[in-house]
């Protein structure tokens, strides 16, 4: 195997960066708007058409203060939810008064559990508090591999703290994931939009 030596010593000197045409295109599948909804489910559009799906969350706002925004998956079109998962979660936070600037792990993760998976923590129900972010689901129709996911959420906590929440894990199943449900740990989703895209 030959070793390739790069002679360019700075970005400004770079003469080629490769093609960007193979990065993939987002293909809109569906959008749901929550309005005092106990949950939001996507029971169609998740299939073998694409190897990656992305959910975007726009100002998902809880009706109940200090709720956790979470999700789970289904292998039977949404008849039941609770696919075994293992994941990890950590967050950064900073308060409006300038305190609590830190990075920490709270233990809000799961090990071979069928419980709902946390996307955010302690979301406030004030009018200026909500969640926004994204969730990537990889190759949900694979019959060979487990189904990996990663998520990142920007959250305004009930104590007026900005949270940056990172979640990653896998559904420990070789059955096809074909539906997802989103809900709060307590009360309804008062408002917000969730949009599903495939990556072509």
N, C-alpha and C positions, 0 to 999 in steps of 0.2 A: 504494500500500500504506500503510495507516494505521500509525502508531507507537503502541504501547500503553505508557502510563506506569503504573508500579507505585507506588502510594502507601504500601503497607505498608513500614514501615521496620525491622521486626524480625520474627523468626519468631513471637514471641508475638502479634504483631498480625495475622498472616496470617489471612484469612477463607476462603480456598479453596485447596486444593492439587491439585485435579483428581481424576479417578477412578483408583483402583488396581486396578480389575477387569480391565484389559487387560494386566497385567504378565505373564501366562502362568502356567500350572500345570505342575508336574513330574509326569510320568506314568511310573510304574515300568515298566521293560521286563524287565530281568533282573539277576541278581547271580551272581557267581562267586567261590568261595573257593579261594584257592591253598593247596596243601599239598605242598611239595617239587615244585613244578611248573616245568617248563622254560620254559613260557610260558602266558599266558592269552589266549584268542582270543574275540572276539565276532563270529560269522559270521552272525547273524540279528538282526533288530530294528532295523537301520540301513537305512532306506529313505525313501521320499518322504512317509511319514506325518507327519513333523515337519520343520520347517526348522532346528531346533537340537537337538543331543543333548549331554548332559552325562554324563561318567564321573566318579564319585567314588571316591577311593582311601582306604582305611582301614587304616592300619598295614601297609603292604606292606613286608615284611621280607626281606632277601636271605640266602641261605645262605652267600654268599662275601663277605668283608669288602671294603669300598671298591668296591662294584659301582655301576654306573649304571643307574637305572631308565629304560626307553626304550620307544618304540612306533613302529609303522609301519602303513600302510594298504594295502588291497587293493581292486581294481576287479573281481575275479572270484570273490567270495564266500569268499575266504580260500585259494584254491588257490595263490596266490603273493602275496608282500608286497614292496613297494618302489616306491611311487608317488613320482615326482619332487617334491621339496619344497625350499622356501627358507624359512629361519626365522632368528630371533634369540633370544639367551638371555643373561640377566644374573642376578646373585644378590647378596643381602646375606648377611652372616655375622657370627656372634659366638660366641666360645668360652666354655666353662664357667668358665675362669679369668679372664674379663673382658677378654681380649685380642682382637685382630683384629675389631674392630667396624668394618666397612666395606661399601661397595657397589662391585662391580666386574664387568667384562666379561672373560671368559676366552677367548673365541673358540670356544666349544663349540657353534657353530651351523653351519648347512649352506647351501650355495648350489647350487641345481639338482642335488641329490643324491638317490639312492635309498637311502641309508643310514638306519639307525634314528635317530629323533629323541630327544634327551635330554629327560627330564622332571625328573631330579634329578642330583646329582653326588656321587660317593664315599660312598654310603650305608654305614653301619656294620652289622656283623652281630651285635653284642652284643644281648643280650635287650632292652635298653632303647633300641635304635636302629631306626628305620623311616622310611617316607614316608607322608604323608597329604596329600591335596589334590584337585584337580579338573582336568579337561580339557573344554573346550567345542569341539564340532565344528559348523560352521555350514553348513547347506543341502548336505549330502553328496550328494543326488541331482540337483543342478542339472546340466543339460546345456549351460548357458550360461556359468556363472562357475567360477573356480577355487574350491577349498574351504579356507576360512580356519579356523584353530584358535588358541586361546589356552589356556594352562595355568599353574597356580600350585601349587607344592609346598612343604610344610614338611618338611624333612629333617634328621635327626640324622646328621651326618657321622661317619666312622670315627674321627676325632680329637676326638670330643666337641664338635663345633661345631654350632650351630643355623644352618641355611641356609634362606633364603626364595628360591626359584628361580622365575623368570618366563620363560616361553617363548611365542612367538607366531610364526605363519608361515602358509604356505598350501601345499596340494598343487596343483601346476601341471598340472591335468588337468580337462577338462570331462566326463570319464567319471564315472559315479556311484561314490562311495566306499561300499562295502557291507560292509566288515569291517575290524576293527582287531586288532592283536596287541600284547601287552605282555610284556616280558621284561627280564631283567637282562643287563648286558654280560658278566658272568661268573657261571657257576653258576645255580642254580635260584632261583625265588621261594619262599622257605621257608614263608611264610604271608602272609595278608592278604586283604582283600575288595575287589572292584571291582564297582561298581553302575552300571548304565546307566539313564538317564532320558531321555525325550523332553520337549521343552518345547511344551506345547499352546497 
